[in-house]
């Protein structure tokens, strides 16, 4: 991997299908695929990253709620 201090999601399985995240000294957020850490590195703003994480959490919560309702 590069000099970034990468973090892997706690939801990541033991496989290589994960996203690694790193805070960059410029204030940006860097993202890369764990299966190819030396490949493409995407950069985004902390605001955009927070919006994505919030949307994913909301979607997950809605899915869990709908699954619980269906299970009765």
MARBA-3410 file (N, C-alpha, C, O; in Angstrom, 1 decimal):
72
0.8,-1.2,0.0,0.0,0.0,0.0,0.9,1.2,0.0,2.1,1.2,0.2 ~ 0.3,2.4,-0.2,1.0,3.6,-0.3,1.3,4.1,1.1,1.0,3.4,2.1 ~ 1.7,5.3,1.3,2.0,5.9,2.6,0.8,6.3,3.4,0.9,6.7,4.5 ~ -0.4,6.1,2.8,-1.6,6.4,3.5,-1.8,5.5,4.7,-1.3,4.3,4.7 ~ -2.4,6.0,5.8,-2.7,5.2,6.9,-4.1,4.6,6.7,-5.1,5.2,7.1
-4.2,3.5,5.9,-5.5,3.0,5.5,-6.3,2.3,6.7,-5.6,1.7,7.5 ~ -7.6,2.5,6.7,-8.4,1.8,7.6,-9.4,1.0,6.8,-10.0,1.4,5.8 ~ -9.7,-0.2,7.3,-10.7,-1.1,6.6,-11.9,-1.1,7.5,-11.9,-1.1,8.7 ~ -13.1,-1.2,6.9,-14.4,-1.2,7.6,-14.4,-2.4,8.5,-14.0,-3.5,8.2 ~ -15.1,-2.2,9.7,-15.3,-3.2,10.6,-16.3,-4.2,10.1,-16.5,-5.3,10.6
-17.1,-3.8,9.0,-18.1,-4.7,8.4,-17.4,-5.6,7.3,-18.1,-6.4,6.7 ~ -16.2,-5.4,7.1,-15.5,-6.1,6.0,-15.3,-7.6,6.4,-14.9,-7.9,7.5 ~ -15.7,-8.4,5.5,-15.4,-9.9,5.7,-13.9,-10.1,5.6,-13.2,-9.2,5.3 ~ -13.5,-11.3,5.7,-12.1,-11.7,5.7,-11.6,-11.7,4.3,-10.4,-11.9,4.1 ~ -12.4,-11.5,3.3,-12.0,-11.5,1.9,-11.4,-10.2,1.5,-11.0,-9.4,2.4
-11.3,-10.0,0.2,-10.7,-8.7,-0.3,-11.7,-7.8,-0.9,-11.3,-7.0,-1.7 ~ -13.0,-7.9,-0.6,-14.0,-7.1,-1.2,-14.3,-6.0,-0.3,-15.5,-5.8,0.1 ~ -13.4,-5.1,0.0,-13.6,-4.0,0.9,-13.1,-2.7,0.4,-12.4,-2.7,-0.6 ~ -13.5,-1.6,1.0,-13.0,-0.3,0.7,-12.1,0.1,1.8,-12.5,0.0,3.0 ~ -10.9,0.6,1.5,-10.0,1.2,2.5,-10.1,2.7,2.4,-10.3,3.3,1.4
-10.1,3.3,3.6,-10.3,4.8,3.8,-9.1,5.4,4.5,-8.5,4.7,5.4 ~ -8.7,6.6,4.1,-7.6,7.2,4.7,-7.8,8.8,4.7,-8.3,9.3,3.7 ~ -7.5,9.4,5.8,-7.5,10.9,5.8,-6.2,11.4,5.2,-5.1,10.9,5.7 ~ -6.3,12.3,4.3,-5.1,12.8,3.6,-4.7,14.1,4.3,-5.5,14.9,4.8 ~ -3.4,14.4,4.3,-2.9,15.7,4.9,-3.5,16.9,4.4,-3.6,18.0,5.0
-4.0,16.9,3.1,-4.7,18.0,2.5,-6.1,18.3,3.1,-6.8,19.2,2.7 ~ -6.6,17.3,3.9,-7.9,17.4,4.4,-8.9,16.6,3.6,-10.1,16.5,4.0 ~ -8.5,16.0,2.5,-9.3,15.1,1.7,-9.5,13.7,2.3,-8.7,13.4,3.3 ~ -10.4,13.0,1.8,-10.5,11.6,2.2,-10.1,10.7,1.0,-10.6,11.0,-0.1 ~ -9.3,9.7,1.2,-8.8,8.9,0.1,-9.5,7.5,0.3,-9.6,7.0,1.4
-9.9,6.9,-0.9,-10.5,5.6,-0.9,-9.8,4.7,-1.9,-9.5,5.2,-3.0 ~ -9.7,3.4,-1.5,-9.1,2.5,-2.5,-9.7,1.1,-2.2,-10.2,0.9,-1.1 ~ -9.7,0.3,-3.2,-10.2,-1.1,-3.1,-9.2,-2.0,-2.4,-8.0,-1.9,-2.8 ~ -9.6,-2.8,-1.4,-8.6,-3.6,-0.7,-8.0,-4.7,-1.6,-6.9,-5.1,-1.4 ~ -8.7,-5.1,-2.6,-8.2,-6.1,-3.5,-7.1,-5.6,-4.4,-6.4,-6.4,-5.0
-7.0,-4.3,-4.6,-6.0,-3.7,-5.4,-5.5,-2.4,-4.8,-5.7,-1.3,-5.4 ~ -4.9,-2.5,-3.6,-4.5,-1.2,-2.9,-3.5,-0.3,-3.6,-3.4,0.8,-3.3 ~ -2.8,-0.9,-4.6,-1.8,-0.1,-5.3,-2.5,0.5,-6.6,-1.8,1.2,-7.4 ~ -3.7,0.3,-6.8,-4.5,0.7,-7.9,-5.0,2.2,-7.8,-4.3,3.0,-7.1 ~ -6.1,2.4,-8.3,-6.7,3.8,-8.3,-7.0,4.2,-6.9,-7.6,3.4,-6.1
-6.7,5.5,-6.6,-7.1,6.1,-5.3,-8.0,7.2,-5.6,-7.7,8.2,-6.3 ~ -9.2,7.1,-5.1,-10.2,8.2,-5.2,-10.1,9.1,-4.1,-9.8,8.7,-3.0 ~ -10.3,10.4,-4.4,-10.3,11.4,-3.3,-11.6,12.2,-3.3,-12.2,12.5,-4.3 ~ -12.1,12.5,-2.1,-13.3,13.2,-1.9,-13.2,14.2,-0.7,-12.2,14.1,0.0 ~ -14.2,15.0,-0.5,-14.2,15.9,0.6,-14.7,15.2,1.8,-15.5,14.3,1.7
-14.4,15.7,3.0,-15.0,15.1,4.2,-16.5,15.2,4.2,-17.2,14.4,4.7 ~ -17.0,16.3,3.7,-18.5,16.5,3.6,-19.2,15.5,2.7,-20.2,14.9,3.1 ~ -18.6,15.2,1.6,-19.2,14.2,0.7,-19.1,12.8,1.3,-20.0,12.0,1.1 ~ -17.9,12.5,1.9,-17.8,11.2,2.5,-18.8,11.0,3.6,-19.4,10.0,3.7 ~ -19.0,12.1,4.5,-20.0,12.0,5.6,-21.4,11.8,5.0,-22.1,11.0,5.6
-21.7,12.4,3.9,-23.0,12.3,3.3,-23.2,10.8,2.8,-24.3,10.3,2.9 ~ -22.2,10.3,2.2,-22.2,8.9,1.7,-22.4,7.9,2.8,-23.3,7.0,2.8 ~ -21.6,8.1,3.9,-21.7,7.2,5.0,-23.1,7.3,5.7,-23.7,6.3,6.0 ~ -23.6,8.5,5.8,-24.9,8.7,6.4,-26.0,8.0,5.5,-26.9,7.4,6.1 ~ -25.9,8.2,4.2,-26.9,7.6,3.3,-26.9,6.1,3.4,-27.9,5.4,3.4
-25.7,5.5,3.5,-25.5,4.0,3.6,-26.1,3.5,4.9,-26.8,2.5,5.0 ~ -25.9,4.3,6.0,-26.4,3.9,7.3,-27.9,3.9,7.3,-28.6,3.0,7.8 ~ -28.5,5.0,6.7,-29.9,5.1,6.6,-30.6,4.0,5.8,-31.6,3.4,6.2 ~ -29.9,3.7,4.7,-30.4,2.6,3.8,-30.4,1.3,4.6,-31.3,0.5,4.5 ~ -29.3,1.0,5.3,-29.1,-0.2,6.0,-30.2,-0.3,7.1,-30.8,-1.3,7.3
-30.4,0.8,7.8,-31.4,0.8,8.9,-32.8,0.5,8.3,-33.6,-0.2,8.9 ~ -33.1,1.1,7.2,-34.4,0.9,6.5,-34.6,-0.6,6.1,-35.6,-1.1,6.2 ~ -33.5,-1.2,5.6,-33.5,-2.6,5.1,-33.7,-3.5,6.3,-34.5,-4.4,6.3 ~ -33.0,-3.2,7.4,-33.2,-4.0,8.6,-34.6,-3.9,9.2,-35.2,-4.9,9.5 ~ -35.1,-2.7,9.2,-36.5,-2.5,9.7,-37.5,-3.2,8.8,-38.4,-3.9,9.3
-37.3,-3.1,7.5,-38.3,-3.8,6.6,-38.1,-5.3,6.7,-39.2,-6.0,6.7 ~ -36.9,-5.9,6.9,-36.8,-7.3,7.2,-37.4,-7.8,8.4,-38.0,-8.8,8.5 ~ -37.3,-6.9,9.5,-37.9,-7.3,10.8,-39.4,-7.3,10.7,-40.1,-8.1,11.2 ~ -40.0,-6.3,9.9,-41.4,-6.3,9.7,-41.9,-7.5,8.9,-42.9,-8.1,9.3 ~ -41.2,-7.9,7.9,-41.5,-9.1,7.1,-41.5,-10.4,7.9,-42.2,-11.3,7.7
-40.5,-10.4,8.9,-40.4,-11.6,9.7,-41.5,-11.8,10.7,-41.8,-12.8,11.2 ~ -42.1,-10.6,11.0,-43.3,-10.7,11.8,-43.0,-10.6,13.2,-43.9,-10.6,14.1
END
